[in-house]
Amino acid sequence: MRDPSSLPRWTRHFVYRSERLRTTWRFRVGLVALLLISMWLTEDWWSVAIERSLACEANGAPSDAILIENFANEYLLFERATMLQRTGLADRVIVPVKADKNTLEPDPVALGTAKLMAEIARLEAMEIVPVLEVEPISLNAARDILRFVQSQRIRSVTVVSPNLRSRRSALVYEATLGRAGITILCDPVPTQRAWTLTWHGIESVAEQWLKLQYYRLYVVPFASAPSST
């Protein structure tokens, strides 16, 4: 094969000569191993940092009502609400429940599940608020809750939410209830422990992080204009 450097000048428009350095497979394997070991050794630091970025800051101040974020049927939220109620943080407990799209009444299965968890947690009287699950679900559910809260003249709410989605929850309620002059307090509840040990846990955290960015960058700035009540 003819050496490209000896070809006529006009051939530079079609071919050229270059030299490249490539890493060996040993270096690539070693680099991956080094990264994995570094992540393992620093897990206690970066896992806590990720959790803090997704969780809101807890506030133990009294409020008019406790709001359980009952979107994923998390029993620990009802248990936490019972404890807050017994310590005198608030007497009233609001539980949003999926609404039937045709009747706008609470879905029987969703209502029965909420009542069962409240009974097991020994939660005293709770107030059911039917919410339509329309995208973006958290925002539209917050608007339904806002109408109820305003009708009841509630001026402050403590949101009991799973810790890994609690920052997003606080963001949504501040953009709806907060804009209406209602004080939003937050109580994040650890519902998922040792999430770094399973792929499901890592996937769940990654999903919550992406949803937080979606709500922070798009939903709250562009889709949360106050609705007529």
ZALO-179739 format. One line per field, with one value per residue: residue number from 1; residue in three letters; x, y, z of N, C-alpha, C in turn. Coordinates in steps of 0.001 Angstrom, whole numbers. Layout:
N
nr = (NUM / ...)
rest = (Ala / ...)
n_px = (X / ...)
n_py = (Y / ...)
n_pz = (Z / ...)
ca_px = (X / ...)
ca_py = (Y / ...)
ca_pz = (Z / ...)
c_px = (X / ...)
c_py = (Y / ...)
c_pz = (Z / ...)
This chain:
229
nr = (1 / 2 / 3 / 4 / 5 / 6 / 7 / 8 / 9 / 10 / 11 / 12 / 13 / 14 / 15 / 16 / 17 / 18 / 19 / 20 / 21 / 22 / 23 / 24 / 25 / 26 / 27 / 28 / 29 / 30 / 31 / 32 / 33 / 34 / 35 / 36 / 37 / 38 / 39 / 40 / 41 / 42 / 43 / 44 / 45 / 46 / 47 / 48 / 49 / 50 / 51 / 52 / 53 / 54 / 55 / 56 / 57 / 58 / 59 / 60 / 61 / 62 / 63 / 64 / 65 / 66 / 67 / 68 / 69 / 70 / 71 / 72 / 73 / 74 / 75 / 76 / 77 / 78 / 79 / 80 / 81 / 82 / 83 / 84 / 85 / 86 / 87 / 88 / 89 / 90 / 91 / 92 / 93 / 94 / 95 / 96 / 97 / 98 / 99 / 100 / 101 / 102 / 103 / 104 / 105 / 106 / 107 / 108 / 109 / 110 / 111 / 112 / 113 / 114 / 115 / 116 / 117 / 118 / 119 / 120 / 121 / 122 / 123 / 124 / 125 / 126 / 127 / 128 / 129 / 130 / 131 / 132 / 133 / 134 / 135 / 136 / 137 / 138 / 139 / 140 / 141 / 142 / 143 / 144 / 145 / 146 / 147 / 148 / 149 / 150 / 151 / 152 / 153 / 154 / 155 / 156 / 157 / 158 / 159 / 160 / 161 / 162 / 163 / 164 / 165 / 166 / 167 / 168 / 169 / 170 / 171 / 172 / 173 / 174 / 175 / 176 / 177 / 178 / 179 / 180 / 181 / 182 / 183 / 184 / 185 / 186 / 187 / 188 / 189 / 190 / 191 / 192 / 193 / 194 / 195 / 196 / 197 / 198 / 199 / 200 / 201 / 202 / 203 / 204 / 205 / 206 / 207 / 208 / 209 / 210 / 211 / 212 / 213 / 214 / 215 / 216 / 217 / 218 / 219 / 220 / 221 / 222 / 223 / 224 / 225 / 226 / 227 / 228 / 229)
rest = (Met / Arg / Asp / Pro / Ser / Ser / Leu / Pro / Arg / Trp / Thr / Arg / His / Phe / Val / Tyr / Arg / Ser / Glu / Arg / Leu / Arg / Thr / Thr / Trp / Arg / Phe / Arg / Val / Gly / Leu / Val / Ala / Leu / Leu / Leu / Ile / Ser / Met / Trp / Leu / Thr / Glu / Asp / Trp / Trp / Ser / Val / Ala / Ile / Glu / Arg / Ser / Leu / Ala / Cys / Glu / Ala / Asn / Gly / Ala / Pro / Ser / Asp / Ala / Ile / Leu / Ile / Glu / Asn / Phe / Ala / Asn / Glu / Tyr / Leu / Leu / Phe / Glu / Arg / Ala / Thr / Met / Leu / Gln / Arg / Thr / Gly / Leu / Ala / Asp / Arg / Val / Ile / Val / Pro / Val / Lys / Ala / Asp / Lys / Asn / Thr / Leu / Glu / Pro / Asp / Pro / Val / Ala / Leu / Gly / Thr / Ala / Lys / Leu / Met / Ala / Glu / Ile / Ala / Arg / Leu / Glu / Ala / Met / Glu / Ile / Val / Pro / Val / Leu / Glu / Val / Glu / Pro / Ile / Ser / Leu / Asn / Ala / Ala / Arg / Asp / Ile / Leu / Arg / Phe / Val / Gln / Ser / Gln / Arg / Ile / Arg / Ser / Val / Thr / Val / Val / Ser / Pro / Asn / Leu / Arg / Ser / Arg / Arg / Ser / Ala / Leu / Val / Tyr / Glu / Ala / Thr / Leu / Gly / Arg / Ala / Gly / Ile / Thr / Ile / Leu / Cys / Asp / Pro / Val / Pro / Thr / Gln / Arg / Ala / Trp / Thr / Leu / Thr / Trp / His / Gly / Ile / Glu / Ser / Val / Ala / Glu / Gln / Trp / Leu / Lys / Leu / Gln / Tyr / Tyr / Arg / Leu / Tyr / Val / Val / Pro / Phe / Ala / Ser / Ala / Pro / Ser / Ser / Thr)
n_px = (845 / 523 / 2326 / 553 / 1739 / 3312 / 1657 / 132 / -526 / -3194 / -4655 / -5132 / -7636 / -9227 / -8092 / -6267 / -3522 / -3182 / -2361 / -3160 / -3637 / -4542 / -6248 / -5387 / -7011 / -6537 / -6075 / -8637 / -10279 / -9065 / -9588 / -12404 / -12690 / -11405 / -13162 / -15496 / -14634 / -14024 / -16582 / -17785 / -16315 / -16916 / -19618 / -21282 / -21132 / -21899 / -24412 / -25971 / -25845 / -27309 / -29842 / -30442 / -30694 / -33105 / -34944 / -37125 / -36763 / -37344 / -39939 / -41022 / -43119 / -46361 / -49499 / -52507 / -53556 / -52755 / -51413 / -51555 / -49611 / -51014 / -50403 / -49122 / -49959 / -48608 / -48018 / -46449 / -46639 / -49160 / -48792 / -46863 / -48352 / -50220 / -48587 / -47753 / -50200 / -50919 / -48978 / -49821 / -49351 / -51156 / -54723 / -56457 / -56561 / -55804 / -56554 / -55812 / -57533 / -57769 / -60016 / -63072 / -63401 / -65812 / -67870 / -66646 / -66396 / -64784 / -62721 / -63806 / -62029 / -59578 / -60400 / -61158 / -58670 / -57209 / -58703 / -58303 / -55512 / -55419 / -56908 / -55325 / -53074 / -54134 / -55153 / -56799 / -59913 / -60119 / -60061 / -61377 / -60274 / -61239 / -59275 / -58478 / -56616 / -54799 / -52422 / -50030 / -49841 / -49282 / -49414 / -52062 / -53517 / -52795 / -54132 / -56811 / -56767 / -56206 / -58622 / -60279 / -58964 / -59147 / -61920 / -62330 / -61075 / -58431 / -55244 / -52626 / -50508 / -49134 / -47174 / -47005 / -44827 / -43196 / -39698 / -37928 / -39325 / -40189 / -39123 / -39928 / -42671 / -42988 / -42253 / -44324 / -46628 / -45989 / -46165 / -48860 / -50795 / -49213 / -49023 / -51566 / -51561 / -51323 / -49575 / -46892 / -45643 / -43212 / -42790 / -40724 / -40728 / -38863 / -39173 / -37935 / -35298 / -31733 / -31335 / -29310 / -28511 / -29954 / -31007 / -33570 / -33989 / -32071 / -33043 / -35493 / -34692 / -33344 / -35495 / -37064 / -35328 / -35237 / -37931 / -38130 / -36519 / -38005 / -40407 / -39367 / -38124 / -39968 / -42844 / -43607 / -42660 / -44014 / -46493 / -48039 / -49838 / -52128 / -55280 / -58791 / -60939)
n_py = (-1202 / 2179 / 4830 / 7375 / 9884 / 10297 / 10852 / 12925 / 16505 / 17247 / 15126 / 15420 / 16364 / 14190 / 12014 / 11417 / 11281 / 9891 / 9525 / 7554 / 7067 / 4366 / 3137 / 311 / -2881 / -3671 / -1292 / -134 / -1960 / -1752 / 934 / 964 / -792 / 712 / 2910 / 1630 / 630 / 3031 / 4189 / 2330 / 2644 / 5259 / 5298 / 5895 / 8623 / 9751 / 8583 / 9560 / 12261 / 12310 / 11516 / 13694 / 15687 / 15084 / 15163 / 17132 / 19789 / 18995 / 20197 / 20821 / 22380 / 23332 / 22923 / 23601 / 21345 / 17957 / 16616 / 13736 / 12313 / 10409 / 8739 / 6441 / 4456 / 4161 / 2738 / 3564 / 6311 / 6845 / 5827 / 7597 / 9978 / 9435 / 9466 / 12160 / 13391 / 12526 / 13732 / 16278 / 17988 / 18559 / 18385 / 17675 / 15485 / 15128 / 13181 / 12525 / 10826 / 8698 / 9671 / 8655 / 8946 / 9354 / 9779 / 11464 / 10880 / 9312 / 6587 / 3301 / 1134 / 2450 / 4096 / 2190 / 995 / 3125 / 3574 / 1164 / 1189 / 3428 / 2503 / 373 / 1798 / 3154 / 5692 / 8640 / 10352 / 11052 / 13120 / 12735 / 13499 / 13548 / 13135 / 13825 / 11839 / 13207 / 14033 / 16690 / 14613 / 15139 / 17945 / 18568 / 17149 / 18581 / 20971 / 20174 / 19562 / 22084 / 23472 / 22173 / 22731 / 25523 / 25801 / 24850 / 26655 / 26377 / 27279 / 26477 / 23713 / 20526 / 18535 / 15166 / 13056 / 10614 / 10397 / 10491 / 11715 / 13991 / 16608 / 17355 / 17270 / 19339 / 21462 / 21490 / 21967 / 24427 / 25943 / 25936 / 25706 / 27348 / 29738 / 30624 / 31637 / 29841 / 28256 / 26054 / 23200 / 20627 / 17093 / 14668 / 11171 / 8310 / 5785 / 3945 / 1974 / 1476 / 1762 / 1623 / -971 / -2546 / -2976 / -2134 / -241 / 1705 / 2403 / 3516 / 5787 / 7200 / 7716 / 9396 / 11567 / 12480 / 13167 / 15221 / 17190 / 17571 / 18653 / 20886 / 22359 / 22515 / 21933 / 23461 / 26162 / 26646 / 25330 / 25678 / 27759 / 29744 / 28267 / 28773 / 28900)
n_pz = (0 / -799 / 737 / 2392 / 2790 / 599 / -1467 / -4053 / -3537 / -3933 / -3003 / -322 / 141 / 240 / 1612 / 4693 / 7017 / 10237 / 13748 / 16537 / 20037 / 22053 / 24913 / 26952 / 27575 / 30140 / 31494 / 31292 / 32678 / 35189 / 35781 / 35985 / 38153 / 40134 / 40336 / 41250 / 43725 / 45006 / 45150 / 46837 / 49201 / 49883 / 50254 / 52471 / 52525 / 49902 / 49518 / 51612 / 50969 / 48583 / 49512 / 51172 / 49268 / 48140 / 50149 / 52197 / 54646 / 57956 / 60099 / 63206 / 64155 / 65460 / 63654 / 61722 / 60518 / 59585 / 56691 / 54904 / 52457 / 50470 / 48089 / 47287 / 48936 / 51489 / 54457 / 56653 / 56673 / 57713 / 60228 / 61190 / 61119 / 63105 / 65386 / 65362 / 65694 / 68249 / 69790 / 69802 / 67676 / 65633 / 65351 / 63311 / 60490 / 57164 / 54372 / 51175 / 48579 / 45793 / 43237 / 41667 / 38203 / 36979 / 38890 / 40683 / 43288 / 46156 / 45161 / 45701 / 46369 / 46865 / 48952 / 50884 / 51359 / 52476 / 54816 / 56132 / 56645 / 58297 / 60441 / 61398 / 62141 / 64190 / 63923 / 64739 / 64014 / 60554 / 57621 / 54470 / 51216 / 47990 / 45078 / 41713 / 39524 / 37443 / 35032 / 35447 / 38213 / 41006 / 41143 / 40275 / 42162 / 44416 / 43901 / 44158 / 46863 / 47860 / 47399 / 49239 / 51675 / 51772 / 51932 / 54458 / 55973 / 56800 / 57846 / 58040 / 57235 / 57862 / 55970 / 55588 / 54218 / 52051 / 52552 / 50331 / 48327 / 49408 / 49142 / 46602 / 47027 / 48922 / 47293 / 45391 / 46991 / 48090 / 45804 / 45334 / 47664 / 49267 / 47784 / 48143 / 50611 / 52672 / 55236 / 54811 / 56243 / 56800 / 57048 / 56643 / 56017 / 56554 / 54323 / 52818 / 53229 / 53153 / 50321 / 48493 / 48247 / 46515 / 43083 / 42552 / 44551 / 43853 / 41343 / 42086 / 43558 / 41556 / 39881 / 41515 / 41701 / 39047 / 38687 / 40533 / 39313 / 36996 / 37996 / 39255 / 37195 / 35119 / 35665 / 38022 / 37376 / 34884 / 34681 / 36902 / 37302 / 39189 / 39740 / 39171 / 41925)
ca_px = (0 / 1339 / 2366 / -236 / 2565 / 3937 / 635 / 65 / -1190 / -4642 / -5317 / -5458 / -9077 / -9926 / -7508 / -5276 / -2822 / -3277 / -1883 / -4018 / -3262 / -5693 / -5981 / -5432 / -8139 / -6138 / -6319 / -10085 / -10772 / -8540 / -10294 / -13746 / -12533 / -11082 / -14387 / -16401 / -14081 / -14175 / -17993 / -18072 / -15689 / -17526 / -21081 / -21942 / -21141 / -22703 / -25810 / -26628 / -25959 / -28425 / -31079 / -30700 / -31111 / -34475 / -35815 / -37342 / -36307 / -38427 / -40316 / -41910 / -44037 / -47787 / -50227 / -53954 / -53907 / -51726 / -51774 / -50840 / -49487 / -51454 / -50402 / -48552 / -50427 / -47492 / -48549 / -45620 / -47114 / -50286 / -48196 / -46230 / -49421 / -50782 / -47656 / -47819 / -51503 / -50910 / -48090 / -50473 / -48926 / -52400 / -55831 / -57101 / -55726 / -56384 / -56044 / -56286 / -57838 / -58091 / -61433 / -63622 / -63494 / -67204 / -68693 / -65817 / -66401 / -63615 / -62722 / -64068 / -60835 / -58626 / -60953 / -61065 / -57252 / -56840 / -59370 / -57661 / -54221 / -55691 / -57370 / -54177 / -52192 / -54907 / -55300 / -58121 / -60719 / -59442 / -60946 / -61054 / -60389 / -61065 / -58437 / -58390 / -55246 / -54587 / -51047 / -49132 / -50707 / -49033 / -49881 / -53523 / -54012 / -52609 / -55197 / -58019 / -56570 / -56302 / -60037 / -60798 / -58334 / -59739 / -63317 / -62290 / -60350 / -57191 / -54206 / -51293 / -50588 / -47906 / -47228 / -46296 / -44503 / -41988 / -38559 / -37262 / -40116 / -40731 / -38730 / -40836 / -43977 / -42941 / -42200 / -45663 / -47577 / -45637 / -46626 / -50323 / -51308 / -48385 / -49406 / -52862 / -51367 / -51354 / -48221 / -46561 / -44603 / -42848 / -42343 / -40326 / -40745 / -38058 / -39980 / -37091 / -33993 / -30655 / -31710 / -28127 / -28203 / -30732 / -31233 / -34883 / -33819 / -31341 / -33978 / -36488 / -34061 / -33107 / -36809 / -37447 / -34465 / -35692 / -39229 / -37869 / -36044 / -39139 / -41318 / -38633 / -37763 / -41069 / -44197 / -43845 / -42543 / -44857 / -47794 / -48687 / -50579 / -53267 / -56546 / -59955 / -61531)
ca_py = (0 / 3381 / 5723 / 8578 / 11094 / 10465 / 11111 / 14330 / 17406 / 17329 / 13992 / 15764 / 16624 / 12912 / 11135 / 12036 / 10337 / 10265 / 8567 / 7573 / 6222 / 3705 / 2516 / -1153 / -3427 / -3708 / 34 / 79 / -2770 / -1166 / 2185 / 613 / -1343 / 1819 / 3678 / 848 / 603 / 4372 / 4353 / 1482 / 3222 / 6563 / 5144 / 6593 / 10069 / 10167 / 8147 / 10544 / 13515 / 12156 / 11528 / 15058 / 16498 / 14721 / 15314 / 18482 / 19998 / 18754 / 21317 / 20266 / 23389 / 22965 / 23403 / 23378 / 20010 / 17073 / 16108 / 12508 / 12161 / 9039 / 8423 / 5112 / 3566 / 3921 / 2614 / 4304 / 7694 / 6853 / 5610 / 8861 / 10944 / 9096 / 9951 / 13624 / 13756 / 12263 / 14695 / 17581 / 18846 / 18973 / 17478 / 17229 / 14740 / 15116 / 12057 / 12506 / 9498 / 8702 / 9860 / 8047 / 9996 / 9554 / 10309 / 12381 / 10400 / 8460 / 5231 / 2399 / 369 / 3387 / 4531 / 1074 / 812 / 4212 / 3349 / 20 / 1620 / 4337 / 1682 / -361 / 2790 / 3755 / 7120 / 9160 / 10853 / 11637 / 13736 / 12236 / 14448 / 12869 / 13875 / 13210 / 11539 / 13764 / 14525 / 16122 / 14146 / 15839 / 19328 / 18615 / 16703 / 19717 / 21935 / 19648 / 19724 / 23517 / 23846 / 21666 / 23477 / 26864 / 25700 / 24563 / 27774 / 25892 / 28260 / 25856 / 22273 / 19737 / 17492 / 13930 / 12532 / 9781 / 11320 / 10624 / 12552 / 15081 / 17922 / 17633 / 17551 / 20688 / 22375 / 21555 / 22600 / 25843 / 26590 / 25937 / 26170 / 28456 / 30964 / 31040 / 32164 / 28753 / 27894 / 24652 / 22579 / 19343 / 16018 / 13545 / 9880 / 7287 / 4619 / 3035 / 1901 / 772 / 1733 / 1364 / -2403 / -3236 / -2216 / -1496 / 962 / 2699 / 2864 / 4365 / 7070 / 7893 / 8195 / 10543 / 12694 / 12978 / 13816 / 16494 / 18144 / 17840 / 19585 / 22119 / 23108 / 22690 / 21969 / 24605 / 27464 / 26862 / 24668 / 25827 / 29034 / 29543 / 27941 / 29387 / 28035)
ca_pz = (0 / -927 / 1894 / 2118 / 2783 / -716 / -2467 / -4494 / -2586 / -4099 / -2328 / 1071 / 229 / 291 / 2627 / 5556 / 7866 / 11653 / 14729 / 17729 / 21166 / 22643 / 26213 / 26963 / 28330 / 31548 / 32060 / 31389 / 33795 / 36412 / 36053 / 36470 / 39495 / 41029 / 40550 / 42094 / 45082 / 45569 / 45497 / 47993 / 50388 / 50203 / 50168 / 53570 / 52243 / 48755 / 49647 / 52500 / 50211 / 47641 / 50289 / 51620 / 48133 / 47793 / 51315 / 52699 / 56023 / 58911 / 60956 / 64216 / 64684 / 65366 / 62477 / 61804 / 60030 / 59032 / 55363 / 54537 / 51008 / 50277 / 46663 / 47051 / 50006 / 52409 / 55822 / 57603 / 56729 / 58656 / 61549 / 61575 / 61377 / 64419 / 66402 / 65386 / 66252 / 69689 / 70451 / 69799 / 66568 / 64980 / 65635 / 62069 / 59554 / 55820 / 53578 / 49790 / 48059 / 44358 / 42953 / 40458 / 37179 / 36570 / 39992 / 41477 / 44666 / 46411 / 44627 / 46834 / 46751 / 47452 / 50230 / 51817 / 51717 / 53382 / 56103 / 56775 / 57185 / 59408 / 61569 / 61939 / 62775 / 65279 / 63647 / 65085 / 62895 / 59399 / 56631 / 53138 / 50116 / 46701 / 44127 / 40395 / 39115 / 36110 / 34926 / 36467 / 39294 / 42273 / 41039 / 40213 / 43461 / 45332 / 43636 / 44798 / 48309 / 48139 / 47492 / 50515 / 52767 / 51806 / 52398 / 55887 / 56580 / 57387 / 57517 / 58049 / 56986 / 57941 / 54946 / 55930 / 52898 / 51995 / 52560 / 49042 / 47438 / 50220 / 48632 / 45476 / 47614 / 49481 / 46150 / 44792 / 47910 / 48185 / 44569 / 45295 / 48958 / 49739 / 47084 / 48652 / 51959 / 53656 / 55648 / 54550 / 57057 / 56200 / 57931 / 55794 / 56695 / 55870 / 53943 / 52040 / 53890 / 52438 / 48909 / 47666 / 48214 / 45478 / 41857 / 42678 / 45357 / 43056 / 40311 / 42742 / 43875 / 40288 / 39419 / 42334 / 41344 / 37740 / 38886 / 41212 / 38308 / 36102 / 38671 / 39571 / 35995 / 34169 / 36198 / 38913 / 36701 / 33711 / 34704 / 38203 / 37432 / 40094 / 39085 / 39806 / 42949)
c_px = (880 / 1219 / 1593 / 600 / 3218 / 2934 / 642 / -754 / -2701 / -5388 / -5672 / -6940 / -9872 / -9397 / -6527 / -4663 / -2903 / -2727 / -2736 / -3451 / -4528 / -5292 / -6094 / -6631 / -7804 / -6405 / -7817 / -10684 / -10310 / -9262 / -11694 / -13674 / -12238 / -12316 / -15344 / -15919 / -14245 / -15623 / -18349 / -17523 / -16356 / -19043 / -21815 / -22027 / -22087 / -24159 / -26602 / -26826 / -27129 / -29754 / -31431 / -31180 / -32562 / -35459 / -35939 / -36838 / -37488 / -38674 / -41361 / -42890 / -45489 / -48428 / -51712 / -54333 / -52673 / -52239 / -50916 / -50807 / -49752 / -51541 / -49896 / -48922 / -49290 / -48025 / -47768 / -46032 / -48277 / -49775 / -47560 / -47280 / -50072 / -49897 / -47715 / -49131 / -51511 / -49994 / -48655 / -50049 / -50131 / -53473 / -56407 / -56091 / -56455 / -55727 / -56621 / -56443 / -58225 / -59595 / -61836 / -63869 / -64928 / -68033 / -67995 / -65851 / -65163 / -63772 / -62875 / -62833 / -59823 / -59093 / -60833 / -59637 / -56809 / -57453 / -58717 / -56328 / -54405 / -56123 / -56207 / -53228 / -52857 / -54979 / -56705 / -58748 / -59888 / -60474 / -60476 / -61270 / -60187 / -60267 / -58393 / -56925 / -55064 / -53176 / -50991 / -49896 / -50515 / -49588 / -51402 / -54163 / -53888 / -53688 / -56528 / -57933 / -56695 / -57752 / -60652 / -60265 / -58923 / -61168 / -63381 / -61549 / -59122 / -56064 / -52791 / -51448 / -49204 / -48029 / -46369 / -46084 / -43306 / -40757 / -37940 / -38090 / -40601 / -40321 / -39618 / -42226 / -44031 / -42954 / -43589 / -46642 / -47252 / -46154 / -48146 / -50897 / -50526 / -48749 / -50755 / -52772 / -51398 / -49912 / -48001 / -45402 / -44369 / -42390 / -41998 / -40225 / -39880 / -38903 / -39172 / -35687 / -33001 / -30957 / -30520 / -27833 / -28954 / -30879 / -32583 / -34778 / -33112 / -32250 / -35009 / -35920 / -33807 / -34408 / -37248 / -36613 / -34911 / -37029 / -39063 / -37421 / -37163 / -40087 / -40634 / -38438 / -38931 / -42430 / -44466 / -43712 / -43601 / -46258 / -48576 / -49359 / -51808 / -54535 / -57693 / -60555 / -62913)
c_py = (1251 / 4272 / 6998 / 9842 / 11343 / 10746 / 12585 / 15173 / 17385 / 16193 / 14305 / 16075 / 15329 / 11970 / 11935 / 10944 / 10815 / 9144 / 8699 / 6631 / 5642 / 3068 / 996 / -1628 / -3512 / -2366 / 276 / -700 / -2187 / 112 / 1923 / 72 / -260 / 2647 / 2940 / 801 / 1961 / 4619 / 3543 / 2096 / 4520 / 6509 / 5928 / 8094 / 10409 / 9712 / 9105 / 11871 / 13453 / 12204 / 12942 / 15949 / 16232 / 14973 / 16778 / 18579 / 19860 / 19985 / 20819 / 21251 / 22920 / 23555 / 23117 / 21949 / 19271 / 16546 / 14894 / 12403 / 10703 / 8684 / 7010 / 4125 / 3156 / 3904 / 3462 / 5770 / 7821 / 6672 / 6895 / 9918 / 10699 / 9638 / 11472 / 14103 / 13584 / 13214 / 16110 / 18504 / 19394 / 17942 / 16873 / 16520 / 14642 / 13998 / 12151 / 11080 / 9627 / 8776 / 9109 / 9144 / 10296 / 10224 / 11383 / 12052 / 9515 / 7067 / 4249 / 1626 / 1271 / 3852 / 3428 / 840 / 1869 / 3998 / 2197 / 425 / 2563 / 3563 / 941 / 587 / 3471 / 5275 / 7551 / 9817 / 11497 / 12148 / 13355 / 13339 / 13689 / 13738 / 13108 / 13005 / 11920 / 14339 / 16045 / 15848 / 14943 / 17252 / 19400 / 18114 / 17832 / 20776 / 21483 / 19816 / 21187 / 23952 / 23375 / 22481 / 24876 / 26827 / 25463 / 25653 / 27305 / 26802 / 27691 / 24339 / 21656 / 18573 / 16315 / 13161 / 11594 / 10663 / 11522 / 11388 / 13819 / 16465 / 18320 / 17981 / 18969 / 21734 / 22577 / 22283 / 24073 / 26615 / 26660 / 26491 / 27374 / 29773 / 31500 / 31529 / 31111 / 28336 / 26400 / 24224 / 21168 / 18349 / 14804 / 12248 / 8880 / 6041 / 3596 / 3056 / 1109 / 660 / 1430 / -122 / -3159 / -2334 / -1502 / -203 / 2060 / 3277 / 3827 / 5746 / 7876 / 8469 / 9427 / 11772 / 13306 / 13709 / 15166 / 17544 / 18537 / 18857 / 20929 / 22985 / 23361 / 22892 / 23213 / 25946 / 27705 / 26292 / 24887 / 27176 / 28806 / 29276 / 28570 / 28411 / 28512)
c_pz = (0 / 302 / 1574 / 2060 / 1426 / -1823 / -2871 / -3516 / -2694 / -3374 / -877 / 1253 / 401 / 1377 / 3480 / 6432 / 9319 / 12519 / 15983 / 18784 / 21774 / 23971 / 26103 / 27777 / 29811 / 32226 / 32262 / 32551 / 35125 / 36798 / 36592 / 37893 / 40514 / 41347 / 41479 / 43541 / 45765 / 45991 / 46737 / 49279 / 50823 / 50203 / 51242 / 53316 / 51100 / 48831 / 50533 / 51769 / 49225 / 48380 / 50740 / 50479 / 47740 / 48932 / 51721 / 54130 / 56977 / 59779 / 61943 / 64810 / 64548 / 64109 / 62659 / 61413 / 59541 / 57699 / 55045 / 53018 / 50626 / 48786 / 46380 / 48149 / 50942 / 53842 / 56816 / 57710 / 57708 / 60083 / 62078 / 61906 / 62730 / 65531 / 66521 / 66003 / 67767 / 70453 / 70432 / 68688 / 65803 / 65292 / 64353 / 61169 / 58217 / 55019 / 52165 / 49289 / 46587 / 44140 / 41692 / 39429 / 36775 / 37655 / 40803 / 42967 / 44893 / 45812 / 45791 / 47306 / 47444 / 48830 / 51277 / 52284 / 52722 / 54771 / 56863 / 57399 / 58361 / 60649 / 62221 / 62681 / 63964 / 65154 / 64003 / 63863 / 61792 / 58415 / 55230 / 52100 / 48805 / 45734 / 42812 / 40016 / 37653 / 36075 / 34778 / 37756 / 40578 / 42260 / 41061 / 41501 / 44482 / 45129 / 44244 / 46308 / 48705 / 48285 / 48809 / 51680 / 52888 / 52318 / 53904 / 56679 / 57371 / 56922 / 57540 / 57962 / 57151 / 56972 / 55383 / 54633 / 52967 / 51812 / 51180 / 48008 / 48150 / 49728 / 47451 / 46002 / 48172 / 48377 / 45559 / 45701 / 48142 / 46972 / 44476 / 46602 / 49454 / 49087 / 47550 / 50094 / 53049 / 53971 / 55467 / 55439 / 56523 / 57247 / 57065 / 56594 / 55922 / 55589 / 53161 / 52624 / 53046 / 50947 / 47998 / 47502 / 47127 / 44252 / 41911 / 43475 / 44595 / 41974 / 40888 / 43055 / 42604 / 39737 / 40204 / 41985 / 40022 / 37876 / 39589 / 40220 / 37356 / 36724 / 38926 / 38328 / 35047 / 34840 / 37039 / 38188 / 35615 / 33811 / 35990 / 38388 / 38301 / 39309 / 39850 / 40791 / 43296)
